[in-house]
Amino acid sequence: MPDQPHLPTPPAAPEPGAPEPTDREVYRQRLREALRDPAFRAIEGFPIGSDEAILALSDPPTYTACPNPFLPEILQRWREERRQLRARLGLPPDDPPQEEPGLRRRSPYHREPFAADVSEGKNDPIYNAHSYHTKVPHRAIMRYILHYTDPGDIVLDGFCGTGMTGVAAQLCGDRRAVQSLGYRVQDDGTVLDEKGRPFSRLGSRRAVLIDLCPAATFIAYNYNTPVDPDAFEREARRILREVEEECGWMYETWHPHCDAPDRVRARINYTVWSDLFLCPHCGQEIVFWDVAVDRTSGRVREEFPCPRCGALHTKRTLDRAWETVYDRALKAPVRRARQVPVLIHYTLGRRRYEKTPDAADLDLLRRIEESDIPYPFPTDPLPEGEKTRDPMNVGITHVHHFYTRRNLWTLAAMLKRIKALGYPLQAVLQFLWHSLLLGYTKLNRYGATHYSQVNRFLSGTLYVSSLVSEVSLRYAFEGKIERLSSVFSSLRLRTGTTIISTQSTHRLQGIPDSSVDYVFVDPPFGSNLMYSELNFLWEAWLGVFTHNRPEAVVNKTQGKGLPEYQALMEACFREFYRVLKPGRWMTVEFHNSQNRVWNAIQEALQRAGFVVADVRTFDKQQGTFNQVTATGAVKQDLIISAYKPNERLEERVRALSRPGLASSESVWAFVDYHLGQLPVPELIDGKLEVLAERQDYLLYDRMVAFHVQRGIPVPIGAAEFYAGLRERYSERDGMFFLPLQAAEYDRRRLRAEAVVQLPLIVTDERSAIRWLRAQLQEQPRTLGELQPLFMREAQRAWAENETPLELRQLLEENFLEDEEGRWYVPDPNRARDLEEMREKLLLREFRRYASERGPLKVFRKEAVMAGFRRAWREKDYETIVRVADRLPLRVLEEDPALLMYYDNARGKLEK
Ligand SMILES: C[S@@+](CC[C@H](N)C(=O)[O-])C[C@H]1O[C@@H](n2cnc3c(N)ncnc32)[C@H](O)[C@@H]1O
């Protein structure tokens, strides 16, 4: 277990006669003391911020804007409460008694892998109350938690973002919320699924929420904390009123215009600002709005003429107009791209109008520019990064540059009043304010055809558009107050069921081994989103920043490529593995269209010790789940179900694979256990779908990975494995079952109209052999019969690095021919002989790869695999790394098996 954080000492007893401090004060004092300790602050990933800023943001013990030093004591309490709750509910005890940690009781826990649509609930007002760069709706997570856990169980989300997992865990105890998912809840709390089968039990679960970014945990804290909606609405409106009284003059305009004799004052809703360019031919200033926007349709033209010389331009062929202004906050001149106000949208009475800014509007803006803001605001410089380059390119180099002066003023005026409120109202009002912080900046794009201009920044970027909508205070906040208030009324939350910590998941200090019942995570996906950069703007106002060293991301500026990302993910998964109870599950929600990132995740999972039992994608059109069996770019969300094997299996495998005990029993110990974890195919619409995880080749892959990742030699080859499978287990439709499972499958089979086989795409030697095996298992065939079928299959997608193979060669190396020239699948004994022969051939080929130098462009991947297997057995790690280094990086990254040997061999050499 990694080092525990330094735990603060309790504060001294109060002076006799002094008033008793409240719980909050005691915890705050303890946090203050912890922060003074250099060892505590030295935890890797500790957020960047002063003690005061961290204390101001935190609400200990529930939430700290740093690693939460109260985790051990809270978890201890929860575990005790869980034991009592289980006894009350009549659930069998499943934790070893604490006084006898060595004692292992047979756990009654058993669940099968589960998948639910992770996009369900994206229109829910709770989900939309605060926008984060990506989110999994709490409604979707509830289904997972209900499936895998009992009331009182502890759920962990180590990449919690906005803390939806915490909301879901709490709402599992809310009858109405559970029923709204389509489940029935009986009086005794039993939850029945859509088919009326017992599925779970009503009752809230506890959640541990962790994220590296203070902006994320701040949002998570607010999402998970009960709020008095009336007090919230009252105070929000009061502050809005007060700030309007002070700042309202900055958002006024004359209707219809300043020179009209009957002019009246009106309230601005938003002002549109446009980029200003220079024509490279005639030097004319070009207002983008004037030339590019079609005012009737609202469309923006790609190409437009210079109003003076008529030269045709796109944005890329123009030069920007720049201006240098004195920045009073920085006390220095700054150079920035010029933008000018071009449209004012305002309200008079109940009607809305638009106008071109007139002289009084421009004069007002000038006056505001010259005024001093009487409140503090952040002026931090932007960090170098992948996303921060966009604003820097237009002269936005510091946080306050993202705002027009009046918006900066009103935000700062609001924050000052919010901070005067104290907890708990301060936090929730700050949450409201925080939820509009990005939409109040110059990132807010003008959308001519959009009814509302609120929160129109381009998600996942810091992109400054050529047309910016500068929204005014009332316009942005009023509707939001109402919406949030109704969200808070509908969310019936309790305190004490969630704990939130701001730290890196690669060191889960404070969470004991085997203490968590279920892990649900939606990790960062390679280079998709740069959380620490995107959160910078929020965090600048919070005063506490992400320490991005352990951020799991592919980011050039941070010096992190795919291997660094994979290593960080592996470290995080190792921690999940450590804290999860044996025999329990983790769900990983993953979205990335890049194969290499998907493989990095799989590899990291397996290296951490997890066994993957199911991978699925949700098909939105059909409303069904598809298995993901091949590595191929996946554009939808992937649901990965992985388990931590129980201790008995680990011990058995260790015992059975002691050196000198050349036995294949460790293999079968694993397969027994693994088959027990897999579901029996369900009858859906009269059809049974073949489960890839139960097929021989995937069982073989899982078995090999299980051994290799534990540093145990794989005692048998594929042919012996396949023969053993057939001897020991019941085979049905190409799948393998334990006896009771086979009986269940047979019952379902009797009722099934059809069994649906998985499509098989031939892309390389390995898949070609599987395809041939399937053909020949149906019936023996001649070369002539197979040839046209094979040509059609293999020519479609044969991988470019894979040596093309003749059908005859594939048949000769893997199958047998009868006297009539028909090829057939050999019986197990003959198959073993064949495999030995083929292995020899492949190893000969591999030796060539190992002896030559330079990049290998076209090769037999099966030969590389055979060579890696042999070299691994012989502990010749150097050869594995040398040959792997000759392969195209893409091939290595995209093949999980090759990557596994390579990573492990490299690890051994480094040691
Ligand atoms: C895909 S988001 C999670 C979103 C979340 N599921 C939600 O619904 O809001 C991934 C999160 O991982 C966090 N993260 C990145 N590296 C981390 C690390 N080493 N430890 C903990 N969190 C990390 C990011 O800050 C980001 O919030």
Ligand as a Chemical Component Dictionary entry (heavy atoms), coordinates in Angstrom:
data_LIG
# 
_chem_comp.id                   LIG 
_chem_comp.type                 NON-POLYMER 
_chem_comp.pdbx_formal_charge   0 
_chem_comp.three_letter_code    LIG 
# 
loop_
_chem_comp_atom.comp_id 
_chem_comp_atom.atom_id 
_chem_comp_atom.alt_atom_id 
_chem_comp_atom.type_symbol 
_chem_comp_atom.charge 
_chem_comp_atom.model_Cartn_x 
_chem_comp_atom.model_Cartn_y 
_chem_comp_atom.model_Cartn_z 
_chem_comp_atom.pdbx_ordinal 
LIG C1  C1  C 0  -14.045 12.002 -18.434 1  
LIG S1  S1  S 1  -13.813 13.024 -17.067 2  
LIG C2  C2  C 0  -14.950 12.424 -15.886 3  
LIG C3  C3  C 0  -16.298 13.041 -15.999 4  
LIG C4  C4  C 0  -17.289 12.485 -15.012 5  
LIG N1  N1  N 0  -17.619 11.114 -15.307 6  
LIG C5  C5  C 0  -18.563 13.316 -14.953 7  
LIG O1  O1  O 0  -19.651 12.742 -15.140 8  
LIG O2  O2  O -1 -18.484 14.500 -14.717 9  
LIG C6  C6  C 0  -12.232 12.514 -16.491 10 
LIG C7  C7  C 0  -11.724 13.224 -15.243 11 
LIG O3  O3  O 0  -10.480 12.644 -14.869 12 
LIG C8  C8  C 0  -9.727  13.640 -14.185 13 
LIG N2  N2  N 0  -8.316  13.200 -14.061 14 
LIG C9  C9  C 0  -7.317  13.208 -14.959 15 
LIG N3  N3  N 0  -6.192  12.674 -14.439 16 
LIG C10 C10 C 0  -6.484  12.304 -13.174 17 
LIG C11 C11 C 0  -5.746  11.690 -12.120 18 
LIG N4  N4  N 0  -4.465  11.343 -12.265 19 
LIG N5  N5  N 0  -6.374  11.471 -10.955 20 
LIG C12 C12 C 0  -7.674  11.804 -10.771 21 
LIG N6  N6  N 0  -8.419  12.404 -11.728 22 
LIG C13 C13 C 0  -7.838  12.641 -12.920 23 
LIG C14 C14 C 0  -9.979  14.887 -15.002 24 
LIG O4  O4  O 0  -9.768  16.035 -14.217 25 
LIG C15 C15 C 0  -11.454 14.709 -15.405 26 
LIG O5  O5  O 0  -12.301 15.427 -14.547 27 
# 
loop_
_chem_comp_bond.comp_id 
_chem_comp_bond.atom_id_1 
_chem_comp_bond.atom_id_2 
_chem_comp_bond.value_order 
_chem_comp_bond.pdbx_ordinal 
LIG C1  S1  SING 1  
LIG S1  C2  SING 2  
LIG S1  C6  SING 3  
LIG C2  C3  SING 4  
LIG C3  C4  SING 5  
LIG C4  N1  SING 6  
LIG C4  C5  SING 7  
LIG C5  O1  DOUB 8  
LIG C5  O2  SING 9  
LIG C6  C7  SING 10 
LIG C7  O3  SING 11 
LIG C7  C15 SING 12 
LIG O3  C8  SING 13 
LIG C8  N2  SING 14 
LIG C8  C14 SING 15 
LIG N2  C9  SING 16 
LIG N2  C13 SING 17 
LIG C9  N3  DOUB 18 
LIG N3  C10 SING 19 
LIG C10 C11 SING 20 
LIG C10 C13 DOUB 21 
LIG C11 N4  SING 22 
LIG C11 N5  DOUB 23 
LIG N5  C12 SING 24 
LIG C12 N6  DOUB 25 
LIG N6  C13 SING 26 
LIG C14 O4  SING 27 
LIG C14 C15 SING 28 
LIG C15 O5  SING 29 
# 
